[in-house]
Amino acid sequence: MGKRLFQAAIGLIIILIIGTFGYWAATGMKYHLFDCFYLTVITITTIGYSEVIDQAHYPYARALTIFLAFAGIGLLTYFVTFVSAIVIEGQLKESYKKRKMENQLKKVENHFIICGIGRHSVHLLEELTQTHRNSVFIDLDTEVIKKTTLQYPGELFVEGDATNDDILFKAGIMKAKGLFATTTDDNLNLVICLSAKRLNPDLLIVALCNNHSNIDKLKMAGADKVVSTYYISGMRMASEMFRPIVAQMLDVMMRGENKSLRIEQVNIHENYFGKKIKDLKIGEFKNTLILALKSGDDIQFNPESELIIKNGDTLIVMTTPQERIKLENLSK
């Protein structure tokens, strides 16, 4: 489409040049070039106020006018129509995208809402995408939204203030599985937690804390878990110093060739309550390794295959997103 528009524009410019210098040459160069240009313009735009250049004694000028009337008017009409079509098509596309997005937002469920796209939440969005978890992000900045959707095509979003109840409703908060309050302002994160927990008390909320002293306040506001950027940074630096191979292994899991491999928790389906670990037939999952079993407050590492599964037990496994989904749907 861009190429055709460029070609039409070049053609129009050529017509204007031919008309301008054509009239100038056909009238023996007696008229100013601007007058020749003016006559060309009013001819191809069909305005035709009057003959600013008397063509009665210049048959070649009249022949040029006939040529411009056919070629120039047709080309100008094509150019204007093409530009109008691009504008209208762009508006229609935006309208279609908006309606499609609204319909998708109405249908989404068991998803995760990210409130605020910034330095931290971009990596969070990448993790959700790589592990095949549905998400919706909220942000006020149109440019940030455009940049994010270019990087993650098809990602659902809501443009607006995440502290606003209507915006949270649009993001599907009543059907969401969890919410991340990830703005760089602790006060905003606090209000987001308050609003989200009030609308959906069962919602799991994880909040970002930029000031370590605000952790308790965020928890009182409704955050189930609070992540302190300074605490995480300090722990990572300690890991790089004291257990560098472990840190390297985690980096390989997150960013290496096996970047889809994760340590996940899987709630065991009720059909397996009272059965043994071996009945899960984990051996059929080639990329899954059982690390531990959480039963109540007790965590048993490398659980034996004869261990009985109880109501509420959770498996901690190293697995891929695809096999995690299969494990979650086991015997459903």
Order of alpha helices (4+ residues) and beta strands (2+ residues): alpha-alpha-alpha-alpha-beta-alpha-beta-alpha-beta-alpha-beta-alpha-beta-alpha-beta-alpha-alpha-beta-beta-beta-beta-alpha
